Amino acid sequence: LDAYAGRASHGLHSLLDGPAYKRWLFQVQTADLWQMIIIIANLIHGCLIAFESQTWATAGLEEGTDPLWVKMVEAVCISIYAADVTMKMNYFGGWKDYVSKEWQRNYLSLIALFGFDWLLSITGLCPLRFSRPCRLFILPARHRDVRRLAGCMPKMAVKLFDTFVLPLFLGIAFFAVLCGRLYGWMPGAESYGAKHFNSIARSMHSLFLLSTLDNFDPLVTEAFLLNPWSIVVFLAFICSTSFLLMSVALGVVFDTYFEDHDQTVKDEEKKEKKSLGKAFEKLDVEKRGKINWQEFREMMRNLRPHDQ
C-alpha cells in the first residue's frame, strides 16, 4: 500500500519499528477526512476576506477593524495548517527531513506568513493585511494534484505568449492602424473616429474590447450606420481574434496540460515500480524471486481484514 501511494521511504511500513504515536500521526495526517478538513479550512480562510475591513481602510486612510469572530476563525484556520505541518514533521523525520523538499518549504513559508500577518493585525502593529492574496495558495501547496496543475502553468504561459498573446497584439495593432486611416478621412465619420480611433493607443483599446465582444454595439453598429461596408473590416477582425486565436489558445492549454499529465504518469510509474520493487524484497523473505498464492493471501488478509 505504501508502494502504490508513492511512500516507499516515508510510509507506514517505515514506521513499524518506531513509536506507536508516529504511526497514529501518519494515519491521521494522510486520512481523507483530514484532507477534507484542510480544504474546508482554506476555503473558509479565503472567504473571510468578505467580512474583513477593506485593505485601504485598515491601512489608515479610514478607521476600520475586523470583527473579533473573524480573527478567531482565522486563528483556527491557521492552527489547522500548523497542526498539519506538525504531524507530518513528527513522523517524517524532523525539521531537516521536512524542509528537504521544496513544496514542503513553500507550504511552511505560507503558514508562517499567515501567522505573522495575523499576529501583527491582532496586536495592531500593522493593520495592513498583506497575506490576503496568498490565502488560496494553500491548496496547490498542500495537495499533489493541484500542485501538479499549478506546476504546468509556467509552461502554458510561455506557449500562450508565443501562439496567442503576440499574434493578438500584432493583429490588434494592424487593425488599429487600418481603422485609424479609414475613419480618419471618411466623410461624416469625424466624431466617430475621434471617439474611438483618434490615436493608436485609443484604437488598440477599442479593438481589444471588441475582441471580447464587449463594445460590439457602440462600435460596430455605429460604423455600420456610417458605411455598411464597415462590417467587412470588423467581421474580419472578430473572426481572426475572437474565433481563430481563441481556438488556438484553447488548443495550447489542452495540449500543454496533457503533455504535462503524460510526463507525470511516466514519472509516477517509475516511482511506483521502484517502490513495488522494495516492497517485493521485503515480502520475499526466502529470496526465491517469487511469492506464492498462500503468502499473498495472508498478506492481503492482514492488510485488509474487512475485505474477506
FIMARTOR-147217 format. One record per residue: residue number from 0; residue in one letter; z, y, x of N, C-alpha, C in turn. Coordinates in steps of 0.2 Angstrom, whole numbers, plus 5000, padded with zeros to 4 digits. Atoms other than C-alpha are relative to their C-alpha. Layout:
<rs>
(NUM,'A',(Z,Y,X),(Z,Y,X),(Z,Y,X)),
...
</rs>
This chain:
<rs>
(0,'L',(5000,4994,5004),(5000,5000,5000),(5000,5006,5004)),
(1,'D',(5000,4994,4996),(5004,5012,5014),(4993,5001,5003)),
(2,'A',(5006,5000,4997),(4987,5007,5022),(4995,5004,4995)),
(3,'Y',(5005,4998,5005),(4977,5011,5006),(5002,5008,4999)),
(4,'A',(4998,4993,5001),(4987,5028,5004),(4999,5004,5007)),
(5,'G',(5002,4996,4994),(4982,5033,5022),(5007,5002,5004)),
(6,'R',(4994,4999,4997),(5000,5032,5028),(5003,4994,5005)),
(7,'A',(4998,5006,4995),(5000,5019,5042),(5005,5002,5005)),
(8,'S',(4995,4998,4996),(5011,5029,5053),(5006,5003,4997)),
(9,'H',(4995,4997,5003),(5022,5038,5041),(5001,4997,4993)),
(10,'G',(4999,5003,5007),(5023,5026,5026),(5007,4997,4999)),
(11,'L',(4993,5003,5001),(5037,5017,5018),(5001,4994,5005)),
(12,'H',(4999,5006,4995),(5034,5002,5030),(5003,5002,5006)),
(13,'S',(4998,4997,4993),(5038,5013,5045),(5008,5002,4999)),
(14,'L',(4993,4998,5001),(5055,5017,5037),(5005,4995,4998)),
(15,'L',(4996,5005,5002),(5061,5000,5033),(5006,4999,5005)),
(16,'D',(4995,5001,4995),(5071,4999,5049),(5005,5006,5001)),
(17,'G',(4996,4994,5000),(5079,5017,5046),(5005,5000,4995)),
(18,'P',(4995,5000,5005),(5092,5023,5035),(4997,5000,4993)),
(19,'A',(5003,5001,5007),(5090,5020,5016),(4999,5007,4997)),
(20,'Y',(5001,4994,5003),(5091,5038,5012),(4993,5003,5001)),
(21,'K',(5007,4998,4998),(5074,5041,5021),(4995,4997,4995)),
(22,'R',(5004,5003,5005),(5066,5028,5010),(5000,5003,4993)),
(23,'W',(4999,4997,5006),(5073,5036,4995),(4997,5007,5000)),
(24,'L',(5003,4994,5000),(5067,5053,5000),(4992,4999,5000)),
(25,'F',(5007,5001,5001),(5050,5046,5003),(4997,4998,4993)),
(26,'Q',(5002,5002,5007),(5049,5038,4986),(5000,5006,4995)),
(27,'V',(5000,4995,5004),(5054,5054,4978),(4995,5005,5001)),
(28,'Q',(5005,4995,4998),(5043,5066,4988),(4993,4998,4999)),
(29,'T',(5007,5002,5002),(5027,5055,4985),(4999,4998,4993)),
(30,'A',(5000,5002,5007),(5031,5051,4967),(4995,5005,4996)),
(31,'D',(5005,4996,5004),(5018,5058,4954),(5004,5005,4996)),
(32,'L',(4996,4995,5004),(5032,5066,4944),(5002,5006,5005)),
(33,'W',(4998,4994,4995),(5037,5077,4960),(4994,5004,5001)),
(34,'Q',(5006,4997,5000),(5019,5081,4962),(4999,5005,4994)),
(35,'M',(5001,4996,5006),(5018,5087,4944),(5005,5006,5000)),
(36,'I',(4995,4995,5000),(5034,5097,4947),(4998,5006,5005)),
(37,'I',(5003,4995,4995),(5026,5106,4962),(4995,5004,4997)),
(38,'I',(5005,4996,5003),(5011,5111,4952),(5002,5004,4994)),
(39,'I',(4997,4996,5005),(5021,5117,4937),(5004,5006,5003)),
(40,'A',(4996,4995,4996),(5032,5127,4949),(4995,5006,5002)),
(41,'N',(5005,4995,4997),(5017,5135,4957),(4996,5004,4994)),
(42,'L',(5003,4997,5006),(5009,5139,4940),(5004,5006,4997)),
(43,'I',(4995,4996,5003),(5025,5147,4934),(5001,5006,5005)),
(44,'H',(4999,4995,4995),(5027,5157,4950),(4994,5005,5000)),
(45,'G',(5006,4995,5000),(5009,5164,4949),(5000,5004,4993)),
(46,'C',(4999,4997,5007),(5012,5168,4930),(5005,5006,5000)),
(47,'L',(4995,4995,5000),(5027,5178,4934),(4998,5007,5002)),
(48,'I',(5003,4994,4999),(5016,5192,4940),(4999,5004,4994)),
(49,'A',(5001,4996,5006),(5013,5197,4922),(5006,5003,4997)),
(50,'F',(4994,4997,5003),(5031,5200,4919),(5004,5005,5006)),
(51,'E',(4997,4996,4995),(5035,5209,4936),(4997,5007,4999)),
(52,'S',(5003,4993,4999),(5033,5228,4939),(4994,5000,5004)),
(53,'Q',(5006,4999,4996),(5017,5234,4945),(5001,5002,5007)),
(54,'T',(4999,4999,4993),(5015,5235,4964),(5000,5007,5001)),
(55,'W',(5000,4993,4999),(5011,5253,4963),(5007,5004,4998)),
(56,'A',(4993,4998,5003),(5027,5256,4953),(5006,4999,5005)),
(57,'T',(4995,5002,4996),(5038,5246,4964),(5000,5003,5007)),
(58,'A',(5001,4997,4994),(5031,5255,4979),(5003,5007,5001)),
(59,'G',(4997,4994,5000),(5040,5271,4975),(4996,5006,4996)),
(60,'L',(5003,4995,5004),(5027,5280,4965),(5003,5001,4993)),
(61,'E',(4997,4999,5007),(5036,5277,4949),(5006,4995,5000)),
(62,'E',(4994,5005,5000),(5053,5269,4946),(4998,4994,4996)),
(63,'G',(5001,5006,5004),(5052,5251,4941),(5003,4994,5004)),
(64,'T',(4996,5006,4997),(5062,5235,4944),(4998,4994,4996)),
(65,'D',(5001,5006,5003),(5059,5217,4940),(5006,4998,4996)),
(66,'P',(4994,5002,5004),(5070,5209,4926),(5003,4994,5004)),
(67,'L',(4996,5005,4996),(5084,5198,4933),(4997,4993,4999)),
(68,'W',(5002,5007,5002),(5077,5182,4924),(4994,4998,5004)),
(69,'V',(5006,5002,4996),(5061,5184,4933),(5001,4999,5008)),
(70,'K',(4998,5001,4993),(5069,5185,4950),(5004,4993,5001)),
(71,'M',(4996,5006,5000),(5080,5170,4946),(4995,4994,4999)),
(72,'V',(5006,5005,5001),(5064,5160,4940),(4996,4999,5007)),
(73,'E',(5004,5000,4994),(5055,5165,4956),(5004,4996,5006)),
(74,'A',(4996,5003,4996),(5070,5159,4966),(5000,4992,4999)),
(75,'V',(5000,5007,5001),(5070,5142,4958),(4993,4997,5002)),
(76,'C',(5007,5002,4998),(5051,5140,4961),(5000,4999,5008)),
(77,'I',(5000,5001,4993),(5054,5144,4980),(5004,4995,5002)),
(78,'S',(4996,5006,4999),(5068,5132,4980),(4997,4993,5000)),
(79,'I',(5004,5007,5001),(5057,5118,4974),(4995,4999,5006)),
(80,'Y',(5005,5001,4994),(5044,5122,4988),(5004,4998,5006)),
(81,'A',(4996,5001,4994),(5058,5122,5001),(5003,4993,5000)),
(82,'A',(4998,5007,5001),(5065,5105,4994),(4995,4995,5002)),
(83,'D',(5006,5004,4999),(5048,5098,4995),(4999,4999,5008)),
(84,'V',(5000,5000,4993),(5047,5103,5014),(5006,4996,5003)),
(85,'T',(4994,5003,4998),(5065,5097,5017),(5000,4993,5000)),
(86,'M',(5001,5007,5001),(5062,5080,5010),(4995,4997,5005)),
(87,'K',(5005,5003,4995),(5046,5077,5020),(5002,5000,5007)),
(88,'M',(4998,4999,4993),(5054,5084,5036),(5005,4995,5002)),
(89,'N',(4994,5005,4998),(5069,5072,5035),(4997,4993,5001)),
(90,'Y',(5002,5007,4999),(5059,5056,5033),(4994,5000,5005)),
(91,'F',(5006,5000,4996),(5043,5062,5043),(5002,5000,5007)),
(92,'G',(4999,5000,4993),(5052,5063,5059),(5003,5006,5003)),
(93,'G',(4997,4994,4998),(5060,5080,5060),(4995,5006,5001)),
(94,'W',(5003,4993,5000),(5054,5098,5064),(4993,4999,5004)),
(95,'K',(5006,5000,4996),(5042,5094,5078),(4994,4996,4997)),
(96,'D',(5005,5004,5003),(5033,5080,5069),(4997,5003,4994)),
(97,'Y',(5003,4997,5007),(5031,5090,5053),(4995,5006,5002)),
(98,'V',(5004,4994,4998),(5024,5106,5062),(4994,4998,5004)),
(99,'S',(5005,5002,4996),(5012,5095,5072),(4993,5000,4996)),
(100,'K',(5006,4999,5004),(4999,5096,5058),(4999,5007,4997)),
(101,'E',(5002,4993,5002),(4990,5112,5054),(5002,5002,4993)),
(102,'W',(4999,4998,5007),(4991,5111,5035),(5007,5000,4998)),
(103,'Q',(4993,5000,5002),(5009,5107,5035),(5003,5007,5003)),
(104,'R',(4998,4993,4997),(5012,5123,5047),(4998,5005,4995)),
(105,'N',(5002,4995,5005),(5002,5133,5034),(5004,5000,4994)),
(106,'Y',(4996,5001,5006),(5012,5126,5020),(5007,5003,5001)),
(107,'L',(4994,4998,4999),(5028,5130,5028),(5000,5008,5001)),
(108,'S',(5001,4993,4999),(5022,5148,5033),(5000,5003,4993)),
(109,'L',(5001,4997,5006),(5018,5151,5015),(5007,5001,4996)),
(110,'I',(4994,5000,5003),(5035,5146,5009),(5005,5005,5003)),
(111,'A',(4996,4995,4997),(5044,5157,5022),(4998,5007,4998)),
(112,'L',(5002,4994,5002),(5033,5171,5017),(5003,5002,4993)),
(113,'F',(4998,4999,5006),(5038,5169,4999),(5008,5002,5000)),
(114,'G',(4993,4999,5000),(5056,5168,5003),(5002,5007,5003)),
(115,'F',(4999,4994,4996),(5056,5183,5015),(4998,5006,4995)),
(116,'D',(5002,4995,5005),(5047,5193,5001),(5005,5001,4995)),
(117,'W',(4994,5000,5005),(5060,5188,4988),(5006,5003,5002)),
(118,'L',(4994,4998,4997),(5074,5192,4999),(5000,5008,5001)),
(119,'L',(5000,4992,4999),(5068,5210,5003),(5000,5003,4993)),
(120,'S',(5000,4997,5006),(5065,5213,4985),(5007,5000,4996)),
(121,'I',(4993,5000,5003),(5082,5207,4979),(5005,5004,5003)),
(122,'T',(4995,4996,4996),(5091,5217,4992),(4997,5007,4999)),
(123,'G',(5002,4994,5001),(5080,5232,4988),(4997,5004,5007)),
(124,'L',(5003,4998,4994),(5074,5234,5006),(4993,5002,5000)),
(125,'C',(5007,4999,5001),(5056,5233,5002),(4998,4998,4993)),
(126,'P',(5002,5002,5006),(5051,5234,4984),(4993,4998,4999)),
(127,'L',(5007,5002,5000),(5033,5231,4988),(4999,4992,5000)),
(128,'R',(5000,5007,5000),(5029,5213,4983),(4993,4998,5004)),
(129,'F',(5006,5001,4996),(5016,5209,4997),(4998,4993,5000)),
(130,'S',(5002,5007,5000),(5016,5190,4994),(4997,4998,4994)),
(131,'R',(5003,5002,5006),(5009,5190,4977),(4993,4997,5000)),
(132,'P',(5006,5003,5000),(4991,5187,4982),(5000,4993,5003)),
(133,'C',(5000,5007,4997),(4996,5171,4991),(5003,4995,4996)),
(134,'R',(4996,5004,5004),(5006,5163,4977),(4996,4993,4998)),
(135,'L',(5004,5006,5002),(4992,5151,4971),(4998,4996,5006)),
(136,'F',(5002,5003,4994),(4989,5146,4989),(5004,4993,5001)),
(137,'I',(4996,5006,5000),(5002,5133,4987),(4996,4993,4998)),
(138,'L',(5004,5006,5002),(4990,5121,4978),(4996,4997,5005)),
(139,'P',(5004,5003,4994),(4977,5120,4992),(5004,4998,5006)),
(140,'A',(4996,5002,4994),(4991,5119,5005),(5004,4994,4999)),
(141,'R',(4995,5006,5002),(5001,5105,4996),(4996,4994,4999)),
(142,'H',(5003,5006,5003),(4988,5094,4988),(4993,4999,5004)),
(143,'R',(5005,5001,4996),(4975,5085,4998),(4993,5001,4997)),
(144,'D',(5006,4999,5003),(4961,5085,4986),(4998,5008,4999)),
(145,'V',(5002,4993,5000),(4962,5104,4983),(4999,5003,5007)),
(146,'R',(5001,4997,4994),(4964,5107,5001),(4993,4998,5003)),
(147,'R',(5007,5002,4997),(4948,5097,5005),(4995,5005,4996)),
(148,'L',(5005,4995,5004),(4939,5108,4991),(5000,5007,5004)),
(149,'A',(4999,4993,4997),(4946,5124,4999),(4997,5000,5007)),
(150,'G',(5003,5001,4993),(4940,5117,5017),(4993,5001,5000)),
(151,'C',(5007,4999,4999),(4922,5117,5012),(4997,5007,4997)),
(152,'M',(5002,4993,5003),(4922,5135,5005),(4997,5004,5006)),
(153,'P',(5003,4997,4994),(4918,5142,5023),(4993,4998,5001)),
(154,'K',(5007,5002,4999),(4903,5131,5025),(4995,5002,4994)),
(155,'M',(5004,4998,5006),(4897,5135,5007),(4999,5008,5001)),
(156,'A',(5002,4993,5000),(4899,5154,5010),(4995,5002,5005)),
(157,'V',(5006,4999,4995),(4888,5153,5026),(4993,4999,4997)),
(158,'K',(5006,5002,5003),(4875,5144,5017),(4998,5005,4994)),
(159,'L',(5001,4996,5005),(4876,5155,5002),(4997,5007,5002)),
(160,'F',(5002,4993,4997),(4874,5171,5013),(4992,4999,5002)),
(161,'D',(5007,5001,4998),(4858,5164,5020),(4995,4999,4995)),
(162,'T',(5005,5002,5006),(4850,5157,5004),(5000,5004,4994)),
(163,'F',(4999,4996,5006),(4857,5169,4991),(5001,5007,5001)),
(164,'V',(4998,4993,4999),(4865,5185,4997),(4995,5004,5003)),
(165,'L',(5006,4997,4997),(4852,5190,5009),(4994,5001,4996)),
(166,'P',(5006,4999,5004),(4837,5187,4998),(5001,5004,4994)),
(167,'L',(4999,4996,5005),(4846,5195,4984),(5000,5008,5002)),
(168,'F',(5000,4993,4998),(4849,5211,4994),(4993,5002,5002)),
(169,'L',(5007,4998,4999),(4831,5211,5000),(4996,5001,4994)),
(170,'G',(5003,4999,5006),(4825,5209,4983),(5002,5006,4996)),
(171,'I',(4998,4994,5004),(4835,5222,4975),(4998,5007,5004)),
(172,'A',(5003,4994,4996),(4830,5234,4990),(4993,5001,4998)),
(173,'F',(5007,4999,5001),(4812,5231,4987),(4998,5003,4993)),
(174,'F',(5001,4997,5007),(4813,5234,4968),(5003,5007,4999)),
(175,'A',(4997,4993,5000),(4824,5249,4971),(4995,5005,5002)),
(176,'V',(5005,4996,4998),(4810,5257,4981),(4995,5001,4995)),
(177,'L',(5006,5000,5004),(4797,5252,4969),(5002,5004,4993)),
(178,'C',(4999,4996,5006),(4806,5259,4953),(5001,5007,5002)),
(179,'G',(4999,4993,4998),(4811,5275,4963),(4993,5003,5000)),
(180,'R',(5007,4997,5000),(4792,5278,4966),(4997,5000,4993)),
(181,'L',(5003,5000,5007),(4787,5273,4948),(5003,5005,4996)),
(182,'Y',(4997,4996,5004),(4799,5283,4939),(5001,5007,5003)),
(183,'G',(5000,4994,4997),(4799,5297,4951),(4994,5005,4998)),
(184,'W',(5006,4996,5002),(4781,5303,4946),(4998,4999,4993)),
(185,'M',(5003,5002,5007),(4779,5295,4929),(5002,5006,4995)),
(186,'P',(4999,4995,5005),(4777,5309,4916),(5005,4999,4994)),
(187,'G',(4995,5001,5005),(4791,5311,4904),(5006,4996,5002)),
(188,'A',(4995,5004,4998),(4802,5300,4914),(5005,5003,5005)),
(189,'E',(4996,4997,4995),(4811,5313,4925),(5007,4999,4998)),
(190,'S',(4992,5001,5001),(4828,5312,4916),(5002,4993,5001)),
(191,'Y',(4998,5007,4999),(4827,5293,4916),(5000,4998,5007)),
(192,'G',(5000,5002,4993),(4823,5292,4934),(5006,5004,5003)),
(193,'A',(4994,4997,4997),(4836,5305,4938),(5007,4996,4999)),
(194,'K',(4994,5003,5002),(4849,5295,4929),(5001,4993,5003)),
(195,'H',(4999,5006,4997),(4845,5278,4936),(4997,4999,5007)),
(196,'F',(5003,5002,4994),(4834,5279,4951),(4999,5007,5004)),
(197,'N',(5001,4994,4996),(4837,5296,4959),(5001,4999,5008)),
(198,'S',(4999,5001,4993),(4841,5288,4976),(5000,4992,5001)),
(199,'I',(5000,5007,4998),(4840,5271,4985),(5007,4997,4998)),
(200,'A',(4993,5003,5001),(4859,5268,4983),(5001,5000,4992)),
(201,'R',(5000,5000,5007),(4858,5273,4964),(4996,4994,4997)),
(202,'S',(5005,5005,5003),(4843,5262,4961),(5002,4993,5002)),
(203,'M',(4997,5007,4999),(4851,5247,4970),(5006,4998,4996)),
(204,'H',(4994,5001,5004),(4867,5249,4960),(4997,4998,4993)),
(205,'S',(5002,5001,5007),(4857,5250,4943),(4997,4993,5000)),
(206,'L',(5004,5007,5000),(4846,5234,4948),(5005,4995,5001)),
(207,'F',(4995,5005,4999),(4862,5225,4954),(5003,4998,4993)),
(208,'L',(4998,5001,5007),(4869,5227,4937),(4995,4996,4995)),
(209,'L',(5005,5003,5004),(4853,5222,4929),(4999,4993,5002)),
(210,'S',(5001,5007,4998),(4853,5206,4939),(5005,4995,4997)),
(211,'T',(4995,5004,5004),(4869,5201,4929),(4999,5001,4993)),
(212,'L',(5002,4999,5007),(4860,5207,4913),(5006,5005,4997)),
(213,'D',(4995,4996,5003),(4875,5219,4911),(4997,5007,4996)),
(214,'N',(5002,4994,5003),(4865,5235,4908),(4992,4999,4998)),
(215,'F',(5007,5002,5002),(4849,5227,4901),(4998,5005,4994)),
(216,'D',(5002,4996,5005),(4849,5238,4885),(4998,5007,5002)),
(217,'P',(5001,4993,4998),(4851,5256,4893),(4994,5000,5005)),
(218,'L',(5005,4999,4995),(4839,5252,4907),(4993,4998,4998)),
(219,'V',(5007,5003,5002),(4825,5241,4901),(4998,5003,4994)),
(220,'T',(5003,4997,5007),(4824,5247,4883),(4998,5007,5001)),
(221,'E',(5002,4993,4999),(4823,5265,4888),(4994,5000,5004)),
(222,'A',(5006,5000,4996),(4810,5261,4901),(4994,4998,4996)),
(223,'F',(5005,5003,5005),(4800,5251,4888),(4997,5005,4995)),
(224,'L',(5002,4994,5005),(4800,5266,4876),(4996,5005,5004)),
(225,'L',(5004,4995,4996),(4793,5277,4890),(4993,4997,5002)),
(226,'N',(5006,5003,4999),(4780,5265,4895),(5001,4992,4999)),
(227,'P',(4999,5007,5002),(4778,5247,4888),(4998,4995,5006)),
(228,'W',(5001,5004,4994),(4771,5241,4905),(5006,4999,5005)),
(229,'S',(4994,5000,4996),(4788,5244,4912),(5003,4993,5000)),
(230,'I',(4997,5006,5001),(4793,5227,4905),(4998,4995,5005)),
(231,'V',(5003,5005,4995),(4782,5218,4918),(5005,5001,5007)),
(232,'V',(4996,4999,4994),(4792,5226,4933),(5007,4997,4999)),
(233,'F',(4993,5002,5001),(4809,5222,4925),(5000,4992,4999)),
(234,'L',(5000,5008,5001),(4804,5204,4920),(4999,4997,5006)),
(235,'A',(5001,5004,4994),(4798,5200,4937),(5007,5001,5004)),
(236,'F',(4993,4999,4997),(4815,5207,4944),(5005,4995,4998)),
(237,'I',(4995,5004,5003),(4825,5197,4932),(4999,4993,5002)),
(238,'C',(5002,5007,4998),(4816,5181,4935),(5001,4998,5007)),
(239,'S',(4999,5002,4993),(4817,5182,4954),(5007,5001,5002)),
(240,'T',(4993,4999,4998),(4835,5187,4954),(5005,4995,4996)),
(241,'S',(4995,5003,5004),(4845,5181,4939),(4998,4992,4999)),
(242,'F',(5002,5007,5001),(4835,5164,4937),(4999,4997,5006)),
(243,'L',(5002,5004,4994),(4827,5159,4953),(5006,5000,5005)),
(244,'L',(4995,5000,4995),(4841,5165,4965),(5006,4997,4998)),
(245,'M',(4994,5003,5003),(4855,5160,4954),(4999,4992,5000)),
(246,'S',(5001,5007,4999),(4847,5142,4953),(5001,4998,5007)),
(247,'V',(4999,5001,4993),(4846,5142,4972),(5007,5000,5002)),
(248,'A',(4993,5000,4999),(4864,5147,4973),(5004,4994,4998)),
(249,'L',(4997,5006,5003),(4870,5133,4961),(4998,4994,5004)),
(250,'G',(5002,5006,4996),(4860,5120,4971),(5003,5000,5007)),
(251,'V',(4996,5000,4993),(4868,5126,4988),(5007,4998,4999)),
(252,'V',(4993,5002,5002),(4885,5124,4980),(5001,4993,4999)),
(253,'F',(5000,5007,5001),(4881,5107,4974),(4999,4996,5006)),
(254,'D',(5002,5004,4994),(4873,5101,4990),(5006,5000,5005)),
(255,'T',(4994,4999,4995),(4887,5108,5001),(5006,4996,4998)),
(256,'Y',(4994,5004,5003),(4901,5100,4990),(4999,4993,5001)),
(257,'F',(5001,5007,5000),(4893,5083,4990),(4999,4998,5007)),
(258,'E',(5000,5001,4993),(4889,5084,5009),(5007,4999,5003)),
(259,'D',(4993,5000,4998),(4907,5088,5012),(5004,4994,4997)),
(260,'H',(4996,5006,5003),(4913,5074,5000),(4998,4994,5003)),
(261,'D',(5002,5006,4997),(4902,5061,5008),(5003,4999,5007)),
(262,'Q',(4997,5001,4994),(4909,5065,5025),(5007,4999,4999)),
(263,'T',(4993,5001,5001),(4927,5065,5018),(5000,4992,4998)),
(264,'V',(5000,5008,5001),(4923,5047,5011),(5000,4996,5006)),
(265,'K',(5001,5004,4993),(4917,5041,5028),(5006,5001,5004)),
(266,'D',(4994,5000,4996),(4932,5048,5036),(5006,4996,4997)),
(267,'E',(4995,5004,5003),(4944,5040,5024),(4999,4993,5000)),
(268,'E',(5002,5007,4999),(4935,5024,5025),(5002,4997,5007)),
(269,'K',(4998,5002,4993),(4938,5024,5044),(5007,5000,5001)),
(270,'K',(4993,5000,5000),(4956,5029,5042),(5003,4994,4996)),
(271,'E',(4998,5005,5004),(4958,5016,5029),(5000,4993,5003)),
(272,'K',(5001,5006,4997),(4951,5002,5039),(5005,4999,5006)),
(273,'K',(4995,5000,4995),(4962,5007,5054),(5007,4998,4997)),
(274,'S',(4994,5002,5003),(4977,5006,5043),(5001,4993,4997)),
(275,'L',(5000,5007,5002),(4972,4990,5035),(5001,4995,5006)),
(276,'G',(4999,5004,4994),(4970,4983,5052),(5007,4999,5003)),
(277,'K',(4993,5001,4998),(4988,4987,5057),(5004,4996,4995)),
(278,'A',(4996,5004,5005),(4994,4980,5040),(4999,4993,5001)),
(279,'F',(5001,5007,5000),(4985,4964,5043),(5004,4997,5006)),
(280,'E',(4996,5003,4994),(4993,4962,5061),(5007,4999,4998)),
(281,'K',(4993,5001,5002),(5010,4964,5053),(5001,4994,4995)),
(282,'L',(5000,5006,5005),(5006,4951,5039),(4998,4993,5004)),
(283,'D',(5002,5007,4997),(4998,4938,5051),(5005,4999,5005)),
(284,'V',(4995,5001,4995),(5014,4933,5059),(4999,4995,5005)),
(285,'E',(5002,5006,4996),(5007,4917,5066),(4994,5001,5004)),
(286,'K',(5006,4998,4996),(4992,4926,5074),(4994,4995,4999)),
(287,'R',(5006,5004,5001),(4979,4915,5066),(4994,5003,4998)),
(288,'G',(5006,4996,5002),(4967,4929,5061),(4998,4999,4993)),
(289,'K',(5001,5000,5007),(4969,4925,5043),(5006,4999,4996)),
(290,'I',(4994,5001,5005),(4981,4925,5028),(4998,4995,4995)),
(291,'N',(5002,5005,5006),(4981,4910,5016),(5002,5003,4993)),
(292,'W',(4999,4998,5007),(4982,4912,4997),(5008,5000,4999)),
(293,'Q',(4992,5001,5002),(5001,4907,4996),(5003,5006,5003)),
(294,'E',(4997,4994,4997),(5006,4921,5009),(4998,5006,4996)),
(295,'F',(5002,4994,5003),(4995,4934,5000),(5004,5001,4993)),
(296,'R',(4996,5000,5006),(5003,4929,4983),(5007,5002,5000)),
(297,'E',(4993,4998,4999),(5020,4930,4989),(5001,5008,5002)),
(298,'M',(5000,4993,4998),(5016,4947,4997),(5000,5005,4994)),
(299,'M',(5001,4996,5006),(5010,4954,4981),(5005,4999,4995)),
(300,'R',(4994,5001,5004),(5024,4947,4971),(5006,5004,5002)),
(301,'N',(4995,4996,4998),(5036,4956,4982),(4998,5008,4999)),
(302,'L',(5002,4993,5000),(5026,4972,4982),(5000,5003,4992)),
(303,'R',(5000,4998,5007),(5023,4972,4963),(5003,4995,4996)),
(304,'P',(4997,5005,5003),(5036,4962,4955),(4999,5000,4992)),
(305,'H',(5001,4999,5007),(5032,4969,4937),(4993,4997,4998)),
(306,'D',(5007,5002,5002),(5013,4963,4938),(4999,4993,5001)),
(307,'Q',(5000,5007,4999),(5016,4945,4937),(4994,4997,4996)),
</rs>
